[in-house]
C-alpha cells in the first residue's frame, strides 16, 4: 500500500534557492512530496506553475496553506546588504505571517531558511568553529532578521505545538566558481546537498531544531553534527573536489 504523499508549499520558489534546488527536489526518488510553489513574482503558466503569494498578507497565506502539511519558507530579502525597510517588511513581518498562517491553517511543520549571517560575527572575528548552541551574533540587519525568525519559530513550537526546523544555510549556489575566497568555499552548499537538506528537514522526526547546512567542504568552519544526527543529513559534495573536476556532475 502506497504511503500518502506529503503536501508541501514552498514560498519564494522563484528565488535563488528555489531556482537551483526545487527541480532536484522534485526529481529525487526519495522525495514523496506534492510540491506547491508560490512567490510574489509568480508565473502561473510556467512548468511547474508558481502561484502568486504575498507572504505579508495573512489572509492570503492562511488560505494558501489550507490542506498543506509542511511549509518550506524561502521568501524574503536575501542579501546581507538589504535595507532595514526590506528586512522588516519581508523577513520579520513575512516570517511571522507565515508562522501565524501555518498555525491558523493547521499546518504540521514549517521549515525556515535561516542563514549563516545569524552567527556572522563569529566569522568576522575568526572565532571558529561555530556551533549551533552558541549565542547568536548576527553580522547585519539581515542576520538579525534571521535570528528573529529562529526565535519566533521557537515560540510557535513551544506555545502552539508547531514543528519548526530552521536551516542556517551557508551559501547555496550552482556557480561554484564564484566562491573566490576560503571563507565562501567553506560555506558553499551545492544544489544537490541543499535539496537533500530540505527533504530531510521535512521528513525528520525531530520537532524543533536549528541546524547548519553546508556541503562537506574541507574548509568548513561550521559544525554540522546536529544536522547529521537529528536530520540524517549526509552532504555529498565538497567545493574543492567540485572545483578540481570543473563541474558539479
N, C-alpha and C positions, 0 to 999 in steps of 0.2 A: 504494500500500500504506500503510495507516494505521500511524503510529508507536505503539509500545507506550506505554500510559499509565503515568505515574509514581505509585506508591503513596506517599501522604504521610499520616503520622499526626500529628495536632495534639494536644498536651497543653494543658490549661487552656482547652478550647474553649468552656466556659460563662462565661468571664470577659469583661471589658470589650472587649478587642480581638477575642476570638472572636465575641462577640455582634454587634459592629459590622461586622466585616470578612469573616467566613467566607462569608456569603451572597454578597457581592460576588465573592469569590474563586471560588466555585462557578459563578457566572453569567458570569464573564469568558470571552469566546470564545478568548482566548489561553492560558487555563489548561487544561493537558492532564493533570489530576491525578485520581486516585481518592482522595478525602479520607476518612480515618477520624478520627472525632472522639472525644476522651476527656477526662474530667475527674473529679475527686474528687466533684463534685456532678453525678452522671450522670443522664441521662434516656433510658433505653433505648427508651422508647416515643415519643420526640419525632420531629420531622421537620425535619432528619435526626436519627437516633438518636445519642446520646452514650454511649459505653462508660464503665464505671466503671474508673478507673485512679488508684492512689496512686503518685505519682512517687517516693516514698521507698522503695518496695518493689521491690528489684532483680529478684527472680524474676518478679513480675508485669509489670514494664516490659519485661524481656527477652522474655517470652512475647508481649506485645502487639506487639513490634517485629519478630517473625518475618515475613519476606516484605515488609517495608517498605523502600522506597528512601531516604526522607528523613523526618526528624522536624522539625516546627516546634514548638519548646518555648516555650509561653506560660505554663505553670503556675508558680505561686509566689506569695509575698506581694508585693502590687503597690503598696504605699504607702511613701513615704519615712519615714513615722512608724511603720512596722511595728516591733514589739518584737524584740529580739535573738533570742528563742526561736523566733519565726516565721521570721525571716530565716535563722537557722542550719538549721532543720528543713526548710523548703520551698525556699529559694533555694540554699543551699550543698549540703546533703545531696541535695536533689532534683535539682539540676543535675548533680552528679557521678553520681547513679544513672542519669539519662537518657543521659549520655555513655557510661558503662560498659555499660549495657544495649544501646546502639546498637553499641558495639564487639563485644559478645558475639553479637549477632544478625546481624552482617554488614551493618548499615545503611551506606549510602554517605555520607550528609550529615546534619548537624544544623544547623538554623537557630535561633540563640538570641535570645530577646527580651532584649537588654540595655537600657540606659536612659541618658538624658542625665545622670542623677544620678551616673553613674560619673565625670563630669567637672564636677559641680555647683559645686565651689569656684571654678572659673574664673568661673562665672556670678555667684556670690555676691560675688566681688571685682571684677566687671565687667571682666574681662580678656578681651576679645573682639577678633577672632574666635577660636573654639575649633576646633582641628584634631585629626584622629584620631591624628596622630603624637605629640602632646604626652603627657607622663606623666599617668596617671590621677590625678584629685583628687576622690574621692568626697565628697559633702556629707552623708552619713548612713550608718548601718549597712546600710540597703537599697542604697545606692550601692556600698558595699564589697562586698556580695554579688554585684553585677553585674560589678564588676572581677574578682572571683574566677571567675565564670563565663567571662569572656573569656580569662583566663589559663589556666584549666583546659582550655578549648577549644583553645587554642594547644598545650598539652601533648598532648592526644589527637590533634591533627593531626600534630605532629612525631613522637610516639612510635608511634602506631598507624595513621597514614595516613588518619584520618577527616577528611572535608571538614567544616569548621566556618565558618559565616558568622554573625557577631554583629551585630545591628542595634541601635544606640543610638537608641532611639525617643524622639522629643521628647515630645509629649503628644497621644495619639490620642483623638479624641472627635468624635462626630457633633453634639454640642451646642456649636457654635462660639460661641454667646453666652456660654458660661461662661468664655471666655478674656477676663477683665476687666482685664488689665494687659498692658503691652507685651511683657514677657518671655514670658508664656504665649502671646500672639498670635504671637510669633516662633517658638515651638517647636511650635505647633499642627500636627497631622498629620490630614488628612481620612481618613475610612474608605476612600475611593477610592484615595488615594495609599498608604495602609498596605497595602491589598490588592495593589497593584502591587509594592510593595517586597518583600512576602513571595514573590510569584510570581517576581520577578527573583532573589531570594536562592536559591530552589530551583533555578532554571534556569541561573544564570550559570556560565561556565566556570572562574572563579577558584575555588581550592580552600580558601583561608583568607582571612579579612579581617574587619575591624571597621569599621563604616560608620554614619555619622549618617543618620537618616531623619526628615525633617520635610517639610511641604508647602513650596511655593515662596513663602514669606512675605516681604514687603518688610522686616519687622523681624527676619528670621532672622540669628542670630549664630553659627551652626554650619556648618562647611564641608561641603558635600555632594559635593565633587569626586570622592572615591573611589567613592561610590555611583553617580554619573553615569557615570564611566569604566569601573569594573570590573563593575558590576551592570547597567548600561544603564537605571538608574532615571531616570524623567522625570516629576517631580511635576506635576500638572495644576491644583492648587488653590492659592489664596493667601487667607489669612484675611481680608485687607482687602476683596478682591473679593467673597468669600462674604458678609461682613458687610454690604457695601453692597447686595447683592441681597436679603439676608434669607433666603436658602435655599441649600442645598448643590446643588440641581438647576440 
